[in-house]
Amino acid sequence: MEISEVRAFCKKIYLRFSDLDLHPFQLKYCYTQELVSIALINKKEKAKSEAAIVIDEDSISLLQINNFDDIDCLFIYNSPLDLYLYLLALLLFCCESSGIYISPSEAIDITFDLISYT
């Protein structure tokens, strides 16, 4: 996927996933010319992120997660479906490690229709 497609796709996932109850956290979406970042941040401490996921043209990785010392996680994706699956799994993992339970079926229900648009 081209980075512009990745940015657009990740932004849609971010917006939809943000509709879920992430209290006391929220998601933050950032991008550069080379990558996209989605971070789980504390609403009260906007500069402090609990977890951060980084996506580029062909890979997605968990850059930071505060509840674990060292987590080495990198996935290579070849299609929007691969990107969707990895991103959703990492978002759910970040939420759960921060004490937020999001039902996987609820997360899929709110985000899956995006696959058909790409």
GROMACS elastic network, one bead per residue, 0.5 to 0.9 nm:
[ bonds ]
;  ai    aj funct       b0    kb
    1     4     6  0.82116   500
    1     5     6  0.62837   500
    1     6     6  0.64482   500
    1    57     6  0.56866   500
    1    58     6  0.67923   500
    1    77     6  0.89288   500
    1    78     6  0.74530   500
    1    79     6  0.70351   500
    1    80     6  0.77209   500
    2     5     6  0.53275   500
    2     6     6  0.63122   500
    2     7     6  0.87630   500
    2    56     6  0.87958   500
    2    57     6  0.57143   500
    2    58     6  0.85044   500
    3     7     6  0.60385   500
    3     8     6  0.85853   500
    3    33     6  0.75453   500
    3    34     6  0.67286   500
    3    35     6  0.70299   500
    3    36     6  0.84744   500
    3    56     6  0.65491   500
    3    57     6  0.50958   500
    3    58     6  0.87390   500
    4     7     6  0.51191   500
    4     8     6  0.62962   500
    4     9     6  0.85940   500
    4    33     6  0.84290   500
    4    57     6  0.87459   500
    5     8     6  0.51877   500
    5     9     6  0.60241   500
    5    10     6  0.84661   500
    5    57     6  0.87079   500
    5   118     6  0.84611   500
    6     9     6  0.51314   500
    6    10     6  0.59333   500
    6    11     6  0.83518   500
    6    35     6  0.84158   500
    6    36     6  0.77539   500
    6    55     6  0.78328   500
    6    56     6  0.73214   500
    6    57     6  0.66710   500
    6    80     6  0.83594   500
    6    83     6  0.86434   500
    7    10     6  0.52835   500
    7    11     6  0.60058   500
    7    12     6  0.86844   500
    7    31     6  0.72530   500
    7    35     6  0.77498   500
    7    36     6  0.62064   500
    7    55     6  0.86827   500
    7    56     6  0.87354   500
    8    11     6  0.51737   500
    8    12     6  0.63973   500
    8    13     6  0.88788   500
    9    12     6  0.52838   500
    9    13     6  0.64725   500
    9    14     6  0.86819   500
    9    80     6  0.80366   500
    9    84     6  0.86092   500
    9   114     6  0.79228   500
    9   115     6  0.87750   500
    9   118     6  0.76426   500
   10    13     6  0.50496   500
   10    14     6  0.59631   500
   10    15     6  0.85398   500
   10    29     6  0.86001   500
   10    36     6  0.76120   500
   10    37     6  0.88061   500
   10    38     6  0.83340   500
   10    55     6  0.85238   500
   10    83     6  0.87733   500
   10    84     6  0.83810   500
   10    87     6  0.83535   500
   11    15     6  0.61006   500
   11    16     6  0.85936   500
   11    29     6  0.71472   500
   11    36     6  0.88640   500
   11    38     6  0.88896   500
   12    15     6  0.51975   500
   12    16     6  0.62212   500
   12    17     6  0.85044   500
   12   111     6  0.82741   500
   12   114     6  0.73911   500
   13    16     6  0.52145   500
   13    17     6  0.58786   500
   13    18     6  0.83115   500
   13    84     6  0.80829   500
   13    87     6  0.85131   500
   13    88     6  0.83239   500
   13   110     6  0.89697   500
   13   111     6  0.61844   500
   13   112     6  0.88025   500
   13   114     6  0.75639   500
   14    17     6  0.51956   500
   14    18     6  0.59216   500
   14    19     6  0.88213   500
   14    27     6  0.72542   500
   14    28     6  0.80925   500
   14    29     6  0.69702   500
   14    38     6  0.73421   500
   15    18     6  0.51784   500
   15    19     6  0.68316   500
   15    27     6  0.87500   500
   15    29     6  0.89075   500
   16    19     6  0.54495   500
   16    20     6  0.76220   500
   16   107     6  0.86978   500
   16   110     6  0.62333   500
   16   111     6  0.59291   500
   17    20     6  0.56381   500
   17    21     6  0.89082   500
   17    22     6  0.89639   500
   17    27     6  0.83255   500
   17    88     6  0.87908   500
   17    91     6  0.85596   500
   17   107     6  0.68126   500
   17   110     6  0.70606   500
   17   111     6  0.68663   500
   18    21     6  0.76173   500
   18    22     6  0.73740   500
   18    26     6  0.69101   500
   18    27     6  0.62278   500
   18    28     6  0.89743   500
   19    22     6  0.82678   500
   19   110     6  0.83005   500
   20    23     6  0.89126   500
   20   102     6  0.77241   500
   20   106     6  0.84058   500
   20   107     6  0.76848   500
   20   110     6  0.83410   500
   21    24     6  0.86262   500
   21    25     6  0.87355   500
   21    26     6  0.87946   500
   21   100     6  0.84582   500
   21   102     6  0.77719   500
   22    25     6  0.52761   500
   22    26     6  0.59233   500
   22    27     6  0.82173   500
   22    40     6  0.89428   500
   22    95     6  0.75930   500
   22   100     6  0.64763   500
   22   101     6  0.84112   500
   22   102     6  0.80355   500
   23    26     6  0.69238   500
   23    42     6  0.86099   500
   23    43     6  0.81694   500
   23   100     6  0.76015   500
   24    41     6  0.87368   500
   24    42     6  0.62878   500
   24    43     6  0.62021   500
   24    44     6  0.81642   500
   24   100     6  0.85950   500
   25    40     6  0.64393   500
   25    41     6  0.54191   500
   25    43     6  0.52351   500
   25    44     6  0.83330   500
   25    50     6  0.86166   500
   25    95     6  0.88704   500
   25    98     6  0.88703   500
   25   100     6  0.86967   500
   26    39     6  0.82462   500
   26    40     6  0.57466   500
   26    41     6  0.54995   500
   26    42     6  0.64199   500
   26    43     6  0.60978   500
   27    38     6  0.66035   500
   27    39     6  0.55248   500
   27    41     6  0.60937   500
   27    42     6  0.87396   500
   28    37     6  0.79802   500
   28    38     6  0.55786   500
   28    39     6  0.50873   500
   28    40     6  0.63979   500
   28    41     6  0.69308   500
   29    36     6  0.74956   500
   29    37     6  0.58664   500
   29    39     6  0.66294   500
   30    35     6  0.86100   500
   30    36     6  0.58875   500
   30    37     6  0.51122   500
   30    38     6  0.64509   500
   30    39     6  0.83321   500
   31    34     6  0.77581   500
   31    35     6  0.57212   500
   31    37     6  0.59356   500
   31    38     6  0.86576   500
   32    35     6  0.53818   500
   32    36     6  0.64442   500
   32    37     6  0.86723   500
   33    36     6  0.84075   500
   34    55     6  0.88299   500
   34    56     6  0.62784   500
   34    57     6  0.76978   500
   35    54     6  0.68178   500
   35    55     6  0.55496   500
   35    57     6  0.73637   500
   36    53     6  0.82306   500
   36    54     6  0.56964   500
   36    55     6  0.50506   500
   36    56     6  0.63443   500
   37    52     6  0.67337   500
   37    53     6  0.55608   500
   37    55     6  0.62697   500
   37    56     6  0.89180   500
   38    51     6  0.84510   500
   38    52     6  0.57868   500
   38    53     6  0.52821   500
   38    54     6  0.66482   500
   38    55     6  0.84500   500
   38    91     6  0.87270   500
   39    49     6  0.62596   500
   39    50     6  0.73088   500
   39    51     6  0.55473   500
   39    53     6  0.61804   500
   39    54     6  0.86160   500
   39    64     6  0.89015   500
   40    48     6  0.88933   500
   40    49     6  0.56655   500
   40    50     6  0.54146   500
   40    51     6  0.51951   500
   40    52     6  0.63629   500
   40    53     6  0.87658   500
   40    91     6  0.85094   500
   40    94     6  0.74575   500
   40    95     6  0.77204   500
   40    98     6  0.89132   500
   41    44     6  0.86223   500
   41    45     6  0.73863   500
   41    46     6  0.61594   500
   41    47     6  0.74359   500
   41    48     6  0.60219   500
   41    50     6  0.54389   500
   41    51     6  0.72216   500
   41    52     6  0.87119   500
   42    45     6  0.51981   500
   42    46     6  0.58270   500
   42    47     6  0.80792   500
   42    48     6  0.65624   500
   42    49     6  0.65478   500
   42    50     6  0.70948   500
   43    46     6  0.56264   500
   44    47     6  0.89539   500
   45    48     6  0.56039   500
   45    49     6  0.82453   500
   46    49     6  0.74174   500
   49    52     6  0.69685   500
   49    64     6  0.84260   500
   49    65     6  0.82784   500
   49    66     6  0.80305   500
   50    64     6  0.75720   500
   50    65     6  0.58002   500
   50    66     6  0.53557   500
   50    67     6  0.79000   500
   50    94     6  0.78870   500
   50    95     6  0.89718   500
   50    98     6  0.70751   500
   51    62     6  0.77504   500
   51    63     6  0.74752   500
   51    64     6  0.50476   500
   51    66     6  0.62496   500
   51    67     6  0.86523   500
   51    91     6  0.89981   500
   51    94     6  0.61022   500
   51    95     6  0.85161   500
   51    98     6  0.84327   500
   52    61     6  0.86798   500
   52    62     6  0.61320   500
   52    63     6  0.54085   500
   52    64     6  0.50700   500
   52    65     6  0.65670   500
   52    94     6  0.82053   500
   53    60     6  0.71361   500
   53    61     6  0.57508   500
   53    63     6  0.54943   500
   53    64     6  0.71903   500
   53    65     6  0.88943   500
   53    87     6  0.81226   500
   53    90     6  0.75127   500
   53    91     6  0.80200   500
   53    94     6  0.89340   500
   54    59     6  0.83370   500
   54    60     6  0.57207   500
   54    61     6  0.53981   500
   54    62     6  0.63824   500
   54    63     6  0.62906   500
   55    58     6  0.76852   500
   55    59     6  0.58589   500
   55    61     6  0.65212   500
   55    62     6  0.89327   500
   55    83     6  0.88776   500
   55    87     6  0.87069   500
   56    59     6  0.55078   500
   56    60     6  0.64875   500
   56    61     6  0.89990   500
   57    60     6  0.86260   500
   57    77     6  0.86881   500
   58    75     6  0.85182   500
   58    76     6  0.57362   500
   58    77     6  0.55111   500
   58    78     6  0.67188   500
   58    79     6  0.88478   500
   58    83     6  0.86296   500
   59    74     6  0.68374   500
   59    75     6  0.54888   500
   59    77     6  0.57310   500
   59    78     6  0.86667   500
   59    83     6  0.81602   500
   60    73     6  0.83827   500
   60    74     6  0.58275   500
   60    75     6  0.52873   500
   60    76     6  0.65030   500
   60    77     6  0.75577   500
   60    83     6  0.75866   500
   60    86     6  0.73599   500
   60    87     6  0.74039   500
   61    72     6  0.81840   500
   61    73     6  0.55193   500
   61    75     6  0.62357   500
   61    76     6  0.87943   500
   61    86     6  0.89540   500
   61    87     6  0.89045   500
   61    90     6  0.84956   500
   62    65     6  0.73601   500
   62    71     6  0.76305   500
   62    72     6  0.73479   500
   62    73     6  0.56650   500
   62    74     6  0.68804   500
   62    90     6  0.72969   500
   62    94     6  0.89502   500
   63    71     6  0.83410   500
   63    72     6  0.82818   500
   63    73     6  0.80599   500
   64    68     6  0.86056   500
   64    70     6  0.84782   500
   64    71     6  0.77935   500
   65    68     6  0.60121   500
   65    69     6  0.79537   500
   65    70     6  0.83805   500
   65    71     6  0.76707   500
   65    94     6  0.70372   500
   65    97     6  0.81683   500
   65    98     6  0.87667   500
   66    69     6  0.72634   500
   66    97     6  0.85521   500
   66    98     6  0.82287   500
   67    97     6  0.64435   500
   67    98     6  0.71537   500
   68    71     6  0.65917   500
   68    97     6  0.85651   500
   75    83     6  0.88233   500
   75    86     6  0.72356   500
   76    82     6  0.83378   500
   76    83     6  0.83938   500
   77    80     6  0.78639   500
   77    81     6  0.84226   500
   77    82     6  0.52086   500
   77    83     6  0.56476   500
   77    86     6  0.81341   500
   78    81     6  0.82292   500
   78    82     6  0.63001   500
   78    83     6  0.75701   500
   79    82     6  0.52189   500
   79    83     6  0.63540   500
   79    84     6  0.85894   500
   80    83     6  0.50141   500
   80    84     6  0.59737   500
   80    85     6  0.85920   500
   80   115     6  0.67919   500
   80   118     6  0.70471   500
   81    85     6  0.61596   500
   81    86     6  0.86402   500
   81   115     6  0.64945   500
   82    85     6  0.52237   500
   82    86     6  0.62037   500
   82    87     6  0.84362   500
   83    86     6  0.53224   500
   83    87     6  0.58965   500
   83    88     6  0.83564   500
   84    87     6  0.52221   500
   84    88     6  0.59295   500
   84    89     6  0.84340   500
   84   111     6  0.88874   500
   84   112     6  0.82155   500
   84   114     6  0.88661   500
   84   115     6  0.75346   500
   85    88     6  0.52899   500
   85    89     6  0.60825   500
   85    90     6  0.85968   500
   86    89     6  0.51625   500
   86    90     6  0.61257   500
   86    91     6  0.85432   500
   87    90     6  0.51851   500
   87    91     6  0.60552   500
   87    92     6  0.85705   500
   88    91     6  0.51000   500
   88    92     6  0.61484   500
   88    93     6  0.84999   500
   88   104     6  0.86757   500
   88   107     6  0.77087   500
   88   108     6  0.80431   500
   88   111     6  0.87215   500
   89    92     6  0.52148   500
   89    93     6  0.60844   500
   89    94     6  0.86222   500
   89   104     6  0.86148   500
   90    94     6  0.60188   500
   90    95     6  0.85027   500
   91    94     6  0.51420   500
   91    95     6  0.62006   500
   91    96     6  0.86389   500
   92    95     6  0.51331   500
   92    96     6  0.61165   500
   92    97     6  0.85533   500
   92   100     6  0.87452   500
   92   101     6  0.79636   500
   92   102     6  0.66831   500
   92   103     6  0.84085   500
   92   104     6  0.73083   500
   92   107     6  0.82021   500
   93    96     6  0.52004   500
   93    97     6  0.60861   500
   93    98     6  0.85825   500
   94    97     6  0.52479   500
   94    98     6  0.62938   500
   94    99     6  0.88697   500
   94   100     6  0.85390   500
   95    98     6  0.51511   500
   95    99     6  0.64336   500
   95   101     6  0.65398   500
   95   102     6  0.72183   500
   96    99     6  0.51029   500
   96   101     6  0.53306   500
   96   102     6  0.73678   500
   97   100     6  0.73168   500
   97   101     6  0.88516   500
   98   101     6  0.87300   500
  102   105     6  0.85552   500
  102   106     6  0.71372   500
  102   107     6  0.69259   500
  103   106     6  0.51361   500
  103   107     6  0.63094   500
  103   108     6  0.86644   500
  104   107     6  0.50325   500
  104   108     6  0.61150   500
  104   109     6  0.85100   500
  105   108     6  0.50448   500
  105   109     6  0.60096   500
  105   110     6  0.86480   500
  106   109     6  0.50147   500
  106   110     6  0.62561   500
  106   111     6  0.86611   500
  107   110     6  0.53544   500
  107   111     6  0.62117   500
  107   112     6  0.80969   500
  108   111     6  0.52295   500
  108   112     6  0.51875   500
  108   113     6  0.85500   500
  109   112     6  0.59198   500
  109   113     6  0.77933   500
  110   113     6  0.76627   500
  111   114     6  0.59648   500
  111   115     6  0.82101   500
  112   115     6  0.58897   500
  112   116     6  0.80839   500
  113   116     6  0.57843   500
  113   117     6  0.73643   500
  114   117     6  0.53539   500
  114   118     6  0.70721   500
  115   118     6  0.57707   500
